[in-house]
Amino acid sequence: MTSWIHPSPAVDRSAGIRRVPIRLRLGRPWTSSQPPRAMWILADSLKRAAAMYMAGIDGEKEHANAKKILLEMGEFFQIQHDYLDLFGDPSVTGKVGTDIQDNKCSWLVVQCLQRATPVQYQILKENYGQKEAEKVARVKALYEELDLQAVFLQYEEDSYSHIMALIEQYAAPLPPAIFLGLARTIYKRKK
């Protein structure tokens, strides 16, 4: 029997879980060099690993396989979030998105930069990150001109298929239903 005072060998093998929060709190040079996405991935990985250890799942293979699937789902979820920030229905999402005004490096602006002509790039450069409604409208019109809604819908289908393939390939010996339920929850979400 294990307790919080005398942890199981699995928890002893997971010493990295105990060390990482210390680096997050004390390691200014380490954290300042990491992009925000890396920090989010680290925090999310810690929660996943801790939950699996607490459930008695301590195999390296199980942890590595879960990470492969969940990182893809996390990226999928974040890209949906970026899309819904602009194209989501505020009466459903509960908010009016401000990624354009806040100058965020969202998936939409990255897609725009990859597809923009020099003229379109100049429009983006002059209007992105500005608070004025007409400038925000110019950016949104540019996104629509580049048909980024269709680009997202194609990404969503491709990504979901990829996640399903990862679940089929890597879920075992964990119950695939865990991953399938989560994937179905986030697929085609509206908020």
ChimeraX attribute file (.defattr): number of C-alpha atoms within 10 A of each C-alpha:
attribute: neighborCount
match mode: 1-to-1
recipient: residues
	/A:1	5
	/A:2	9
	/A:3	7
	/A:4	7
	/A:5	6
	/A:6	10
	/A:7	11
	/A:8	15
	/A:9	10
	/A:10	14
	/A:11	19
	/A:12	12
	/A:13	12
	/A:14	14
	/A:15	10
	/A:16	11
	/A:17	17
	/A:18	13
	/A:19	10
	/A:20	15
	/A:21	14
	/A:22	10
	/A:23	13
	/A:24	16
	/A:25	10
	/A:26	11
	/A:27	12
	/A:28	10
	/A:29	10
	/A:30	11
	/A:31	15
	/A:32	11
	/A:33	9
	/A:34	10
	/A:35	9
	/A:36	11
	/A:37	11
	/A:38	12
	/A:39	14
	/A:40	12
	/A:41	16
	/A:42	15
	/A:43	15
	/A:44	16
	/A:45	18
	/A:46	17
	/A:47	13
	/A:48	16
	/A:49	19
	/A:50	18
	/A:51	12
	/A:52	16
	/A:53	18
	/A:54	13
	/A:55	9
	/A:56	12
	/A:57	15
	/A:58	18
	/A:59	11
	/A:60	10
	/A:61	12
	/A:62	16
	/A:63	17
	/A:64	13
	/A:65	18
	/A:66	22
	/A:67	18
	/A:68	15
	/A:69	22
	/A:70	22
	/A:71	15
	/A:72	16
	/A:73	21
	/A:74	15
	/A:75	14
	/A:76	19
	/A:77	17
	/A:78	15
	/A:79	18
	/A:80	24
	/A:81	20
	/A:82	19
	/A:83	21
	/A:84	20
	/A:85	21
	/A:86	18
	/A:87	16
	/A:88	20
	/A:89	15
	/A:90	15
	/A:91	9
	/A:92	10
	/A:93	15
	/A:94	10
	/A:95	14
	/A:96	14
	/A:97	19
	/A:98	14
	/A:99	19
	/A:100	23
	/A:101	17
	/A:102	12
	/A:103	14
	/A:104	14
	/A:105	12
	/A:106	17
	/A:107	16
	/A:108	23
	/A:109	20
	/A:110	11
	/A:111	15
	/A:112	22
	/A:113	15
	/A:114	10
	/A:115	14
	/A:116	18
	/A:117	12
	/A:118	10
	/A:119	9
	/A:120	18
	/A:121	16
	/A:122	11
	/A:123	16
	/A:124	22
	/A:125	13
	/A:126	13
	/A:127	21
	/A:128	22
	/A:129	19
	/A:130	16
	/A:131	14
	/A:132	11
	/A:133	10
	/A:134	11
	/A:135	19
	/A:136	20
	/A:137	14
	/A:138	16
	/A:139	24
	/A:140	19
	/A:141	12
	/A:142	18
	/A:143	21
	/A:144	13
	/A:145	13
	/A:146	17
	/A:147	12
	/A:148	20
	/A:149	15
	/A:150	11
	/A:151	12
	/A:152	17
	/A:153	14
	/A:154	12
	/A:155	15
	/A:156	18
	/A:157	13
	/A:158	12
	/A:159	17
	/A:160	20
	/A:161	12
	/A:162	15
	/A:163	22
	/A:164	18
	/A:165	13
	/A:166	18
	/A:167	24
	/A:168	14
	/A:169	12
	/A:170	19
	/A:171	20
	/A:172	13
	/A:173	9
	/A:174	15
	/A:175	10
	/A:176	15
	/A:177	11
	/A:178	11
	/A:179	21
	/A:180	15
	/A:181	10
	/A:182	12
	/A:183	20
	/A:184	12
	/A:185	10
	/A:186	16
	/A:187	16
	/A:188	13
	/A:189	13
	/A:190	15
	/A:191	16
